[in-house]
């Protein structure tokens, strides 16, 4: 399988995560049976339309093309609705209460399952479940299968190697680095970035890093993805837990032990950017990806899903062969062996409250997407997914540069991926509070100590709400 030659540790992590989900659900067999009961079914029902509520705005256009092709082939319309960035849970809550609710929706790992388990159909007897390369990747409870992961993703610092090579060729640079292979910790990254910023005019860039997007709903790269790393190390340090996810799930309070480490990398971003700090509250993810695609900057934090945005920017000047990944270093001991942040929070679920006919039609659409030649072509070449299904042959690996980089990092000797512990963050409100505090810090209205205090208090409050 192409997903992981060296990913057994990651798979083991997911196995533990899934087991924890079973423990947390603590529902009886009777409850599990009730949760999968559909509404009154009609075996003769003719299904003309199914409804997919999409989580990722950046690939909405691709899903619309997929839906059109599927309708042309089968006659069944796939209604695709895409929630605005940062509003998926709110949108799902609203849509699922309607008379024509989503028949296919997404849940955010085991935490999302706890919220939506009443609406999750048991998929253990489907071909879709049998397609999984490793069945342990699924979300299970009491022998049932309620969430199917459809992509493994990775994120880190994306860089344009052409600009890096231009820097390494400078005769007056202050560092001795000869290639990006030497950059394996925060100290080296900081030295590189700050010297590049000093030589930005010679390099033909406006700043090393793209804009740190802090507009409303656009801060997920910082309050979720960047925050994942310090919390991973904090949970990893806890005693009596075999895995950081277990420690995170059990933490009603946090110390934000690696707050200063978070500050180091965040400051590196905002102090060596193409955009003044005062303007960051207006910047979006699309802005920052356009800055990278147009060659205005050398680096941007994002995931392999960003390739669709980069290649879609009119005037894109970045050659595919020059698009590379670097881990996000935050100055912790041993980070030289740290890889990208790799995991998934994307699980497909089928609405257990719609008719059996609609459930069947919805499952068939997903199976078509991940097993038919046309569907797999979309998955690999336009969605850019690293899909964990045995229906993909060796020559059907993702071809986009960022997906290939994820695979390359997963296969590096002596390198361990950072798991996605942000799945245990207590709520979207916690993330929003974190983001608001970051913006106030950038604008000079909050000290870093105040940011740290805000994050610690918000975790405690939001955890208490969920008890």
ZILIN-V439907 format. One record per residue. N is the residue number from 0. RES is the residue in three letters. PHI is phi in whole degrees, -180 to 180 (NA if undefined). PSI is psi in whole degrees, -180 to 180 (* if undefined). Layout:
BEGIN
n = <N	N>
res = <RES	RES>
phi = <PHI	PHI>
psi = <PSI	PSI>
END
This chain:
BEGIN
n = <0	1	2	3	4	5	6	7	8	9	10	11	12	13	14	15	16	17	18	19	20	21	22	23	24	25	26	27	28	29	30	31	32	33	34	35	36	37	38	39	40	41	42	43	44	45	46	47	48	49	50	51	52	53	54	55	56	57	58	59	60	61	62	63	64	65	66	67	68	69	70	71	72	73	74	75	76	77	78	79	80	81	82	83	84	85	86	87	88	89	90	91	92	93	94	95	96	97	98	99	100	101	102	103	104	105	106	107	108	109	110	111	112	113	114	115	116	117	118	119	120	121	122	123	124	125	126	127	128	129	130	131	132	133	134	135	136	137	138	139	140	141	142	143	144	145	146	147	148	149	150	151	152	153	154	155	156	157	158	159	160	161	162	163	164	165	166	167	168	169	170	171	172	173	174	175	176	177	178	179	180	181	182	183	184	185	186	187	188	189	190	191	192	193	194	195	196	197	198	199	200	201	202	203	204	205	206	207	208	209	210	211	212	213	214	215	216	217	218	219	220	221	222	223	224	225	226	227	228	229	230	231	232	233	234	235	236	237	238	239	240	241	242	243	244	245	246	247	248	249	250	251	252	253	254	255	256	257	258	259	260	261	262	263	264	265	266	267	268	269	270	271	272	273	274	275	276	277	278	279	280	281	282	283	284	285	286	287	288	289	290	291	292	293	294	295	296	297	298	299	300	301	302	303	304	305	306	307	308	309	310	311	312	313	314	315	316	317	318	319	320	321	322	323	324	325	326	327	328	329	330	331	332	333	334	335	336	337	338	339	340	341	342	343	344	345	346	347	348	349	350	351	352	353	354	355	356	357	358	359	360	361	362	363	364	365	366	367	368	369	370	371	372	373	374	375	376	377	378	379	380	381	382	383	384	385	386	387	388	389	390	391	392	393	394	395	396	397	398	399	400	401	402	403	404	405	406	407	408	409	410	411	412	413	414	415	416	417	418	419	420	421	422	423	424	425	426	427	428	429	430	431	432	433	434	435	436	437	438	439	440	441	442	443	444	445	446	447	448	449	450	451	452	453	454	455	456	457	458	459	460	461	462	463	464	465	466>
res = <UNK	UNK	UNK	UNK	UNK	UNK	UNK	UNK	UNK	UNK	UNK	UNK	UNK	UNK	UNK	UNK	UNK	UNK	UNK	UNK	UNK	UNK	UNK	UNK	UNK	UNK	UNK	UNK	UNK	UNK	UNK	UNK	UNK	UNK	UNK	UNK	UNK	UNK	UNK	UNK	UNK	UNK	UNK	UNK	UNK	UNK	UNK	UNK	UNK	UNK	UNK	UNK	UNK	UNK	UNK	UNK	UNK	UNK	UNK	UNK	UNK	UNK	UNK	UNK	UNK	UNK	UNK	UNK	UNK	UNK	UNK	UNK	UNK	UNK	UNK	UNK	UNK	UNK	UNK	UNK	UNK	UNK	UNK	UNK	UNK	UNK	UNK	UNK	UNK	UNK	UNK	UNK	UNK	UNK	UNK	UNK	UNK	UNK	UNK	UNK	UNK	UNK	UNK	UNK	UNK	UNK	UNK	UNK	UNK	UNK	UNK	UNK	UNK	UNK	UNK	UNK	UNK	UNK	UNK	UNK	UNK	UNK	UNK	UNK	UNK	UNK	UNK	UNK	UNK	UNK	UNK	UNK	UNK	UNK	UNK	UNK	UNK	UNK	UNK	UNK	UNK	UNK	UNK	UNK	UNK	UNK	UNK	UNK	UNK	UNK	UNK	UNK	UNK	UNK	UNK	UNK	UNK	UNK	UNK	UNK	UNK	UNK	UNK	UNK	UNK	UNK	UNK	UNK	UNK	UNK	UNK	UNK	UNK	UNK	UNK	UNK	UNK	UNK	UNK	UNK	UNK	UNK	UNK	UNK	UNK	UNK	UNK	UNK	UNK	UNK	UNK	UNK	UNK	UNK	UNK	UNK	UNK	UNK	UNK	UNK	UNK	UNK	UNK	UNK	UNK	UNK	UNK	UNK	UNK	UNK	UNK	UNK	UNK	UNK	UNK	UNK	UNK	UNK	UNK	UNK	UNK	UNK	UNK	UNK	UNK	UNK	UNK	UNK	UNK	UNK	UNK	UNK	UNK	UNK	UNK	UNK	UNK	UNK	UNK	UNK	UNK	UNK	UNK	UNK	UNK	UNK	UNK	UNK	UNK	UNK	UNK	UNK	UNK	UNK	UNK	UNK	UNK	UNK	UNK	UNK	UNK	UNK	UNK	UNK	UNK	UNK	UNK	UNK	UNK	UNK	UNK	UNK	UNK	UNK	UNK	UNK	UNK	UNK	UNK	UNK	UNK	UNK	UNK	UNK	UNK	UNK	UNK	UNK	UNK	UNK	UNK	UNK	UNK	UNK	UNK	UNK	UNK	UNK	UNK	UNK	UNK	UNK	UNK	UNK	UNK	UNK	UNK	UNK	UNK	UNK	UNK	UNK	UNK	UNK	UNK	UNK	UNK	UNK	UNK	UNK	UNK	UNK	UNK	UNK	UNK	UNK	UNK	UNK	UNK	UNK	UNK	UNK	UNK	UNK	UNK	UNK	UNK	UNK	UNK	UNK	UNK	UNK	UNK	UNK	UNK	UNK	UNK	UNK	UNK	UNK	UNK	UNK	UNK	UNK	UNK	UNK	UNK	UNK	UNK	UNK	UNK	UNK	UNK	UNK	UNK	UNK	UNK	UNK	UNK	UNK	UNK	UNK	UNK	UNK	UNK	UNK	UNK	UNK	UNK	UNK	UNK	UNK	UNK	UNK	UNK	UNK	UNK	UNK	UNK	UNK	UNK	UNK	UNK	UNK	UNK	UNK	UNK	UNK	UNK	UNK	UNK	UNK	UNK	UNK	UNK	UNK	UNK	UNK	UNK	UNK	UNK	UNK	UNK	UNK	UNK	UNK	UNK	UNK	UNK	UNK	UNK	UNK	UNK	UNK	UNK	UNK	UNK	UNK	UNK	UNK	UNK	UNK	UNK	UNK	UNK	UNK	UNK	UNK	UNK	UNK	UNK	UNK	UNK	UNK	UNK	UNK	UNK	UNK	UNK	UNK	UNK	UNK	UNK	UNK	UNK	UNK	UNK	UNK	UNK	UNK	UNK	UNK	UNK	UNK	UNK	UNK	UNK>
phi = <NA	-83	-64	-152	-77	-122	-97	-63	-64	-68	-63	-63	-60	-65	-60	-62	-60	-66	-64	-62	-56	-63	-67	-66	-63	44	-97	-79	-61	-65	-63	-60	-66	-65	-65	-105	-78	-78	-69	-53	-96	-137	-62	-95	-63	-97	-96	-100	-149	-120	-133	-110	-94	-88	-93	-109	-60	-69	-121	-61	-63	-66	-63	-65	-67	-60	-61	-65	-67	-66	-64	-63	-84	-116	85	-99	-79	-108	-79	-109	-117	-114	-73	-64	-53	80	-122	-61	-60	-64	-66	-61	-59	-72	-70	-72	-88	-81	-69	-120	-81	-58	-94	-126	-142	-120	-122	-90	66	-66	-68	-64	-62	-59	-77	-113	-61	-63	-107	-97	-77	-74	-110	-65	-99	-92	-63	-55	-65	-68	-72	-61	-60	-133	-57	-69	-73	-73	-87	-123	-160	51	85	-97	-119	-120	-148	-111	-70	-118	-162	-105	-128	-142	-143	-177	-99	-83	-134	-95	-66	-64	-71	-63	-64	-64	-66	-62	-85	-67	-84	-107	-75	-92	-106	-107	-63	-111	-160	-70	-62	-84	-87	-135	-159	-65	-57	-70	-61	-62	-61	-63	-64	-66	-73	-64	-62	-67	-109	-60	-66	-65	-85	73	-121	-94	177	-72	-101	-69	-59	-80	-67	-127	-66	-53	80	-114	-100	-63	-69	-108	-81	-119	-69	-69	-64	-55	-73	-62	-73	-58	-69	-65	-69	-63	-75	-68	-83	68	-130	-81	-149	-61	-67	-66	-65	-65	-64	-88	-89	-78	-137	-127	-101	47	-57	-106	-58	-65	-70	-60	-59	-60	-75	-64	-62	-61	-63	-78	-89	-131	-108	-84	-126	-65	-56	-62	-98	-67	-70	-107	-90	-110	-62	-60	-59	-68	-70	-67	-60	-70	-62	-88	77	-79	-138	-100	-141	-157	-84	-173	-111	-64	-66	-74	-59	-60	-71	-62	-71	-86	-77	-65	89	-52	-115	-87	-75	-53	-67	-98	-89	-131	-116	-132	-61	-90	-93	-128	71	-116	-63	83	-71	-60	-101	-83	-105	-72	-86	-127	176	-156	-126	-108	-125	-87	-132	-109	-66	-76	-95	-89	-66	-59	-64	-71	-61	-62	-65	-68	-63	-63	-64	-66	-63	-61	-62	-104	-135	-78	-61	-67	-63	-65	-62	-62	-59	-79	-96	-119	-77	70	-77	-96	-87	-87	-122	-80	-81	-96	-83	-58	-80	-108	-62	-57	-105	-75	-64	-74	-64	-63	-65	-59	-61	-61	-69	-67	-99	-70	-68	72	-119	-115	-69	-92	-70	-86	-78	-64	-62	-99	-57	-67	-173	-67	-64	-60	-64	-62	-65	-59	-62	-62	-66	-63	-64	-64	-65	-62	-82	83	-99	-144	-79	-66	-60	-70	-61	-59	-62	-61	-65	-62	-67	-64	-58	-61	-65	-70	-64	-63	-65	-85	-77>
psi = <143	-12	-49	108	-31	28	18	-34	-39	-41	-38	-39	-45	-36	-45	-42	-44	-39	-39	-39	-42	-38	-44	-37	-39	37	153	166	-34	-42	-43	-40	-41	-37	-22	8	121	171	174	122	160	107	-20	4	132	123	119	-22	140	167	118	119	111	143	-29	107	-32	-14	19	-41	-37	-43	-34	-39	-42	-45	-41	-42	-40	-40	-41	-33	-36	-17	-3	124	134	107	119	119	132	124	145	155	129	7	14	-48	-42	-43	-44	-42	-40	-46	-36	-16	-5	166	-26	78	170	138	-24	128	176	144	147	73	-160	-28	-44	-36	-39	-34	-39	14	-26	-24	4	120	145	122	16	-25	13	156	-34	-45	-39	-20	-21	131	-39	106	-22	-10	-20	159	119	158	127	41	-7	161	117	-7	130	118	138	1	142	132	162	152	161	-148	116	134	154	105	-24	-40	-38	-43	-35	-39	-46	-21	-8	137	-21	21	157	-8	166	8	140	-17	168	-16	-21	-14	100	17	172	-41	-45	-41	-44	-46	-44	-51	-46	-35	-36	-40	-38	-25	23	-36	-41	-31	-10	29	164	-13	163	-47	146	169	136	97	116	17	156	129	0	11	14	-23	-19	-45	-12	-64	-48	-39	-24	-37	-53	-35	-32	-47	-35	-46	-34	-32	-18	142	160	20	135	-16	143	-28	-35	-42	-41	-42	-32	-4	103	-19	155	160	-12	53	-34	34	-45	-30	-40	-45	-38	-49	-36	-44	-38	-40	-54	-22	-10	47	166	-5	137	148	-38	-21	-5	-25	-9	-4	142	170	-39	-38	-49	-37	-34	-39	-40	-47	-33	4	17	-20	165	-23	153	137	124	-175	-180	-20	-16	-12	-38	-37	-43	-50	-19	-5	125	129	11	130	1	122	139	-41	-15	-1	116	167	146	139	158	106	139	16	55	155	133	8	-8	-23	11	137	-158	166	114	134	-155	144	14	103	133	139	151	133	116	-8	-9	174	157	-36	-42	-35	-48	-44	-36	-43	-41	-36	-45	-41	-39	-43	-37	8	-26	157	-44	-43	-46	-33	-41	-46	-46	-47	-19	-42	-27	27	144	91	131	50	146	4	-10	127	171	-39	5	22	155	141	-11	153	-35	-38	-40	-37	-39	-47	-42	-44	-35	-24	0	136	139	14	133	129	152	119	161	85	-10	-10	-20	2	137	-26	166	-31	-36	-45	-43	-40	-42	-48	-42	-40	-38	-42	-42	-36	-46	-37	-2	15	-3	137	164	-34	-38	-37	-48	-46	-42	-45	-44	-46	-40	-41	-48	-45	-46	-34	-42	-35	-32	-7	*>
END
